[in-house]
Amino acid sequence: MKKILVLSAIVLLTGCGGSKIQLNNGTGMELETVTLTIEENSETWHNIAPDKTFGSDMAFPQGAASILLEWEANGQQWSMEYAAIDSASYAERVSIFFASDEMSVNYSF
């Protein structure tokens, strides 16, 4: 019985595959807050270490969508906006790398 429960848990964890959206802090700074906004939905994280990857299960809407990423460190604020591709809602995973002067978005289908 225990073996069946353990195998079921492993199958469930494998099937979930983690977060749909993965973000990576490429700023080189400890960030106090990071806020990701996709159209009307947003999520905020706190105390993000440099080079840390973290995730969200937010969904992209059908069609074109705008991504707004805002972060704060040492009393300073930064933000970047990006236009997602029309088929972003079909992606299995979206990876967002951000630094103080760039944002890169990659899609895995």
C-alpha positions as CSV (number, residue, x, y, z in Angstrom):
1,M,0.0,0.0,0.0
2,K,2.8,2.4,0.9
3,K,4.5,1.6,-2.4
4,I,1.4,2.5,-4.3
5,L,1.1,5.9,-2.5
6,V,4.8,6.7,-3.1
7,L,4.5,5.8,-6.8
8,S,1.3,7.9,-7.1
9,A,3.0,10.9,-5.6
10,I,6.0,10.6,-8.0
11,V,3.7,10.4,-11.0
12,L,1.7,13.4,-9.8
13,L,4.9,15.4,-9.3
14,T,6.3,14.4,-12.6
15,G,3.1,15.3,-14.4
16,C,2.9,18.7,-12.9
17,G,6.2,19.8,-14.4
18,G,6.6,22.8,-12.1
19,S,5.6,26.4,-12.9
20,K,4.4,27.5,-16.3
21,I,6.3,30.7,-16.1
22,Q,9.9,30.7,-14.8
23,L,11.7,34.0,-14.1
24,N,15.4,34.4,-13.4
25,N,16.9,37.4,-11.6
26,G,19.9,38.3,-13.7
27,T,20.3,41.7,-12.1
28,G,23.2,40.7,-9.9
29,M,21.3,42.2,-6.9
30,E,19.2,41.0,-4.0
31,L,15.7,42.2,-5.0
32,E,13.2,43.3,-2.3
33,T,10.2,42.8,-4.6
34,V,9.5,41.5,-8.1
35,T,6.1,41.9,-9.6
36,L,5.0,40.2,-12.9
37,T,1.8,41.5,-14.6
38,I,0.3,39.8,-17.6
39,E,-2.6,41.9,-18.8
40,E,-4.9,42.1,-15.7
41,N,-3.2,39.4,-13.5
42,S,-0.2,40.0,-11.3
43,E,1.9,38.2,-8.8
44,T,4.6,39.6,-6.4
45,W,7.6,37.9,-4.8
46,H,9.8,39.1,-2.0
47,N,13.5,38.8,-1.2
48,I,14.8,37.3,-4.5
49,A,18.5,36.4,-4.5
50,P,20.8,37.1,-7.5
51,D,20.6,34.4,-10.2
52,K,17.6,32.8,-8.4
53,T,15.0,31.2,-10.6
54,F,11.4,31.3,-9.4
55,G,8.0,30.6,-10.9
56,S,4.4,31.3,-11.4
57,D,1.4,29.4,-12.7
58,M,-0.3,32.5,-14.2
59,A,-1.8,31.9,-17.6
60,F,-1.4,33.9,-20.7
61,P,-4.7,35.0,-22.3
62,Q,-5.5,34.0,-25.9
63,G,-3.9,36.3,-28.4
64,A,-1.4,39.1,-27.9
65,A,-0.6,40.0,-24.3
66,S,1.7,42.5,-22.6
67,I,4.1,41.5,-19.9
68,L,5.1,44.1,-17.3
69,L,8.0,43.2,-15.0
70,E,8.8,45.5,-12.1
71,W,11.4,45.1,-9.4
72,E,12.9,47.1,-6.5
73,A,16.3,47.0,-4.7
74,N,18.0,49.4,-2.4
75,G,15.2,52.0,-2.7
76,Q,15.4,52.0,-6.6
77,Q,12.8,50.8,-8.9
78,W,13.0,49.3,-12.4
79,S,10.4,48.1,-14.9
80,M,10.4,46.6,-18.4
81,E,7.5,45.9,-20.7
82,Y,7.4,43.2,-23.3
83,A,4.8,42.1,-25.9
84,A,4.3,38.3,-25.8
85,I,3.8,36.3,-28.9
86,D,0.2,35.6,-30.0
87,S,0.5,31.9,-29.2
88,A,2.0,32.3,-25.6
89,S,-1.1,30.7,-24.1
90,Y,-0.2,27.4,-25.9
91,A,3.4,27.3,-24.5
92,E,4.2,24.6,-22.0
93,R,6.7,26.9,-20.3
94,V,7.7,30.5,-20.7
95,S,11.1,31.5,-19.4
96,I,11.8,35.2,-18.5
97,F,15.4,36.3,-17.8
98,F,15.7,39.9,-16.7
99,A,18.6,42.3,-15.9
100,S,18.8,46.0,-15.3
101,D,19.1,46.7,-19.1
102,E,17.4,43.7,-20.8
103,M,14.6,41.2,-20.7
104,S,14.6,38.0,-22.6
105,V,11.5,35.8,-23.1
106,N,11.7,32.2,-24.4
107,Y,8.8,29.9,-25.1
108,S,8.8,26.1,-25.0
109,F,6.0,24.3,-26.9
